[in-house]
Amino acid sequence: MQGSFEYKLDGKGDAVNLSIDLDSTSAKALVRLDRYINWEDVLKLTENDPEAAYAAERLHTVLQHLGR
């Protein structure tokens, strides 16, 4: 079963707005995807890029919240 997943990205300069519309099937799939990502390795790879490390941490948090 394929779920719906749509996004809209609007931005100008430093202001970016990301809107995501997904159904429960896609949300559950993203939660499962989170389990396959080795976040410790991601953070090691981004240790010299604080912005990327912060973005990775926020993405991990969002994926965890989808599972609740």
N, C-alpha and C positions, 0 to 999 in steps of 0.2 A: 504494500500500500504506500503510495507516494503522497506525502503531505504538502501543504502549501507553505511557501516561504517567499516572501516579497520584501524588498528593502528599498528605501529611498534615501539618497545621499544628497544633501544640499549644503553648499558652503561657499563662503567668500572670505578670502584672507585666512585669518586664524580661527574664524568661527565656522564650525562644521556641525551639521545636524544629521544624525543617522536615525532613521525610523525603520523598525523591523516589524513586520506583521507575519506571524506564523501560527500554525495550528498545533494542537497537542502532539501530533505524530512527529512533526519536525522538532518540536521542543524536546521530546524524549530522545530523538536521534542525536541532538546536540549534547544532551547530558551524557549519552553513551560515548560520544566522541571525546568528551572531556576526559574520560577514563583512559583513553588510548594515548593521550598526550603526556609525555614525561616532562612535567613542569619544572622539575629540578634541572634537567638538561637545558630547557629553554632559558631559564634564568642564568645558568652558567654561560650560555652562548651570548647573552645580552649584558653581561656584567660591565662591559665597556660602553654600553649605550643605555644610560639611565631612563631615557624616554621610552625606549622599546621594552625595557624590563618592567616599567610601570604599566605600560599598555598590556603586556602579557599577564601581569598580576590582575588587572581589572577584567580582562577577558576571562580568566580562570574564575574569578568571583561571579561574573555574570552567568557563566555556564553552570556553576554550582547552584545559583539561585533558581535557575530554570528547573532544577530537580526537586525543588521544594513544593 
